Structure formats: structure tokens, C-alpha cells
């Protein structure tokens, strides 16, 4: 797997701090960390961050890392969680809303194992479950600013996968960021894919994007996982329209249609969370954001020069985004 050196160095330094906090721990034998995928192996780059995250953690804390892929149903996911428990897992990591229905049952059967889930939780999590959330409003605000500064028509669109309270907060932050730049910006085009495959329905995403383009939208924030490919396809009919991608860097594979991305670094979050667990923390909820390096806009990240994103040509825009990012990190600007 190719790793861009600037971001890798930044992450290594950040994670080393957490590693030092756990350095007084002396394991009798090598602990095992497992990542259980919600579906079989595919090319979903965000799900791939789970394997990279446990690999980083294993290197830092001298653990043994294993990835297990599930069949795409509840019984398949439960089977692999139970397999990880039987194989002696100390920590089990999960990514995906698909695990939500198992969070109240499986962890309670193995109190000696610490479970980590990204972006999901339940109202009363078991004491051995750590729910990781991201302060997505921070990057969402920046993405809204960027979209408003880059829009020629003054009309923005948003296409998300599933409407949840957390995702709605990110949308609200995007709107607030856009209006901080242009108070009269138009943001009436907000759509959710929903359905049985909200993160993998390119056809539905394409149809929604085409409808927005017909109404004069020229910048679309695409926050629908693998469905985003449909948004990018729709943009090919409009030479001026662009998208802001999500979760991973989608610029290289978009044919020049992605300006920038709101990235979530799940791998960094996993390594940080493992360090927290090994340091003795009993927390059941924790969040990460810009300050911890778990979120970023690609265009102002440490490896921006490798990204192939169009926003790199817009230096005044990038400078404004950097300044605002620092204000958020220092607590001078609240995004929710």
C-alpha cells in the first residue's frame, strides 16, 4: 500500500505520543487486535482504513493484527466477531452502521475483550465497548466555506447516504460555513439516497445530481460513500460543475470533477483509540477531529501536493481555509 510520506510522518509523531503514554505496560504475551469488516473484501477505501489502522496499532504496541471479512448479513458479521473472540482477541475493531444491531449483545458475551466501533453507538453501551465519533462539523464547516468561495452560480447541493442526527449536524455545519462566506448562497438542494444500499447506489446518486445540475447547482458536496461515483458521472455533462468528495481522497479517480474532499482518517482514530485503551482508559465514548489529525480537507492536509485535487490552484481559498482551520483547532470558532 502506498503511503504519502508527509502525512505518514505526521501520523507517526502523533501516534508516538500516545504510544509513550502506554509504554509502562508489559504484556506477558503478544496481544491480538482484530478488524472485522462488515462485508467481504472490496475496494471501499474507507473500509480499508480499518486494516491499516490495526496495522499501525500493531506496529506501535507490538500486537498481532488480523482482518476478518464478513458475509454481508447479520449472521455473517456475528460469526466473524465470535471467531475473533475464540482466536483470543484483546481488541476488536468495527467500522459500519451494519454492526449497530450487534453492539448490545456480542460485547456482553466477552467482557475480557475491548470492542471499538467507528461512527456508531447505542444509548447504553456495554463497559467494554468504545464508540469513536468524529467532529465532522469541523471539516463540514470548512467544506461549506470552500464550496461557497468556488461556486460561480451561487447554488450549492448536498447528496448524503442516510439522514441521521450526526449527518444532519454535518450538513448544518456545511450550510453555516457556506453562509459565513456568502450570506445569500442558495442551499435548497439537499438530498438523501436512503434505501437498502444507500452507500452503494450510484444510479440513485447520479439521478439526484442530474436534477440538481438542472436547477443551476454547480458545486455538490458528495457524502454518500461509494454512491459518490454516480455524482461524479453526472458532473461529466456539465464542464463547470464540480464536487467536494468525502471520507477519502476521490480526486485521482474523478476525471478532474472533484475540487477537494472532506477526509475522515479512520486509521489514525483506530491507533489513537488503541493507545487510549492500553493506557487503562475505561471510556465508552470519545471523539476526534481536526486537532487530532482524524479529519482534514485534502487541500490543506500534510500530503495535499500528492492529491491531484483542483483546489490546489486556488491559493487565496486555501489560505482562508487554513486560517479558519486553525481557529477551529484553537477553539476560537465553534462549528456546532
Buried (B, 14 or more C-beta within 10 A) or exposed (E): EEEBEBBEEBBBEBBEEBBEBBEEEEEEEEBBBBBBBBBEEEEBBBBBBBBBBBBBBBBBBEBBBBBBBBEEEEEBBBBBBBBBBEEBBBBBBBBBBBBBBBBBEBBEEBEEBBBBBBBBBBEEBBEBBBBBBBBBBBBBBBBBBBBBBBBEBBBBBBBBBBBBEBBEBBBBBBBBBBBBBBEEBBBEBBBBBEEEBBBBBBEBBBBBBBBBBEEEBBBBBBBBBBBBBBBBBBBEEBEEBBBBBBBBBBBEBBEBBBBBBBBBBBBBBBBBBBBBBBBEBEEBEBEBBBBBBBBBBBBBBBBBEBBBBBBBEBEEBBEBBBEBBEEBBEEEBEBE
